[in-house]
Amino acid sequence: MTVTVKDMAQQCGVDPAVVCKVLNARLPEIDGETRDRVLEAAERLGYPGGAHTPNLGVLYADESGRGLTHPFFVLILNAFKAVAEARGYDMTFIHPGSGENVSYEKRCLEAGVDGVCLVCMDFRAPQIKALAQSGIPCVSVDHIFKGMPAVLSDNETGVEKLVEYAVSRGHRRIAFIHGHNNSIVTRTRINQFYNTMTYRGLTVPPEYVREGLYDDIELTRKIVIELLKLPERPTCILLPDDISYLGAQDAARDLGLRVPQDVSFTGYDGIPLTQMLTPRLTTIRQSSDDIGRMAARKLIDLIERPEGTSRKPSVFPVQLVEGGTIEAI
């Protein structure tokens, strides 16, 4: 049976993170007695890993299935990788597996990573919650766990900017298609949409708020067609992300409607692709590079200086990008 980092941690009465640090020779804050105990256990138990290169794990499984071709998250991961390499760390993707019995903690320990960045997961899953409480250094992107550093965008301001811009262009019938309601990001955006509409004295018919999926072109197309066939259709539709606009644009075209003369749209993310379309998409640009760099720095700090690293979330500002997909009415 293969000996794991967790096995040695239990034998020595220390956290798995301490074992990883000893094996990685990152020892400034570990006393000699603990170091000797871990090394003795590794030899006695026949741990096969020995010393290994410092390594950051990434647990990433976007619901669209695009993986490393995802136009937004790939920017975050690329920036994360650049900081990791500059600080002397390798980067390993942890396969999330499938099924309710999979242990993310076990997968991370067997991979020998020093810490893990959680990106685009179902953060409500029991396996993710168990990993967050395992003692393995973790940082999350776009979700907040108690006591864990997190990096995210200012989603409240983002949605507020979109609604306010649409209202300033004369729109009053504004619909909102949001992503799957399984994260703090989605819940924040939904709440802020209602708050801003209420502040502006605008009513939101129940049928105007629809749950879709992030980056799902075909589902967005279907929902937009349903919205545009309502007896009193919305004049402006807020989409969950930029990629979804491809489906929305097709829906309008299928119904013989023009963008933006007959129906207006906004996106979210600010990816380069939708800024190359005609008309350019009005959207919110997130600081993807800043998010990726900060996630890597926080994770490395948590590994190397756990007592001195802040657990407070880092929230980055967003920018409204005025394209040509919102018509003044």
PEQUI-V277704 format. One record per backbone hydrogen bond with DSSP energy under -1.0 kcal/mol. CO is the residue of the C=O (numbers start at 1). NH is the residue of the N-H. E is the energy in kcal/mol with one decimal. If there is no record, write none. Layout:
BEGIN
<<CO NH E> <CO NH E>>
END
This chain:
BEGIN
<<4 8 -1.8> <5 9 -2.4> <6 10 -2.3> <7 11 -2.1> <8 12 -2.2> <9 13 -1.2> <9 14 -2.0> <15 19 -1.4> <16 20 -2.4> <17 21 -2.0> <18 22 -2.2> <19 23 -2.6> <20 24 -1.8> <21 26 -2.6> <22 25 -1.3> <27 30 -2.0> <31 35 -2.2> <32 36 -2.7> <33 37 -2.0> <34 38 -2.2> <35 39 -2.5> <36 40 -2.3> <37 41 -2.0> <38 42 -2.4> <39 43 -1.9> <40 44 -2.8> <41 45 -2.9> <42 47 -2.5> <54 90 -3.0> <55 114 -3.1> <56 92 -2.8> <57 117 -2.5> <58 94 -2.7> <59 119 -2.7> <62 65 -1.4> <66 69 -2.2> <67 70 -1.7> <70 74 -1.7> <72 76 -1.1> <73 77 -2.7> <74 78 -2.1> <75 79 -1.8> <76 80 -2.3> <77 81 -2.5> <78 82 -1.9> <79 83 -1.8> <80 84 -2.3> <81 85 -2.6> <82 86 -1.9> <83 87 -1.7> <84 89 -3.0> <85 88 -1.4> <90 56 -2.8> <92 58 -2.4> <103 107 -2.1> <104 108 -2.5> <105 109 -2.4> <106 110 -2.7> <107 111 -1.6> <108 113 -1.6> <115 57 -3.2> <116 139 -2.0> <117 59 -2.7> <118 141 -2.5> <119 61 -1.0> <121 123 -1.3> <122 125 -2.0> <125 129 -2.0> <126 130 -2.4> <127 131 -1.8> <128 132 -2.4> <129 133 -1.2> <131 134 -1.5> <137 116 -2.6> <139 118 -3.0> <140 151 -2.1> <145 148 -2.0> <149 140 -2.0> <150 314 -2.9> <151 142 -2.5> <152 316 -2.5> <153 155 -1.8> <154 158 -1.9> <155 159 -2.3> <156 160 -2.2> <157 161 -2.7> <158 162 -1.8> <159 163 -2.5> <160 164 -2.7> <161 165 -2.2> <162 166 -2.4> <163 167 -2.7> <164 168 -2.3> <165 169 -1.0> <166 171 -2.2> <167 170 -2.0> <169 329 -2.9> <172 174 -1.1> <173 235 -2.0> <173 236 -1.6> <175 238 -2.8> <176 210 -2.3> <178 212 -3.5> <180 182 -2.4> <183 187 -2.0> <184 188 -2.4> <185 189 -2.2> <186 190 -2.5> <187 191 -2.4> <188 192 -2.3> <189 193 -2.1> <190 194 -2.1> <191 195 -2.5> <192 196 -2.7> <193 197 -2.3> <194 198 -2.6> <195 199 -2.5> <196 200 -1.8> <197 202 -2.9> <198 201 -1.8> <205 208 -2.4> <206 209 -1.3> <208 176 -2.8> <210 178 -2.4> <213 216 -1.2> <216 220 -2.0> <217 221 -2.2> <218 222 -2.1> <219 223 -2.4> <220 224 -2.7> <221 225 -2.1> <222 226 -1.8> <223 227 -2.4> <224 228 -2.6> <227 230 -1.3> <235 264 -2.5> <236 175 -2.7> <237 266 -1.7> <238 177 -3.0> <242 245 -1.7> <243 246 -1.8> <244 248 -2.0> <245 249 -3.1> <246 250 -1.5> <247 251 -2.2> <248 252 -2.3> <249 253 -2.1> <250 254 -2.7> <251 255 -1.4> <252 257 -3.1> <253 256 -1.5> <258 262 -2.4> <258 263 -1.5> <264 237 -2.3> <266 239 -2.3> <268 242 -1.5> <269 286 -2.5> <272 275 -1.2> <273 276 -1.8> <274 281 -1.8> <280 324 -3.3> <282 267 -2.4> <283 321 -3.2> <284 269 -3.0> <285 319 -1.8> <286 288 -1.9> <287 291 -2.5> <288 292 -2.4> <289 293 -2.5> <290 294 -2.6> <291 295 -2.3> <292 296 -1.8> <293 297 -2.4> <294 298 -2.8> <295 299 -2.0> <296 300 -2.5> <297 301 -2.6> <298 302 -2.3> <299 303 -1.8> <300 304 -2.8> <301 305 -3.2> <314 152 -2.5> <316 154 -2.1> <319 285 -3.3> <321 283 -1.9> <325 265 -2.2>>
END
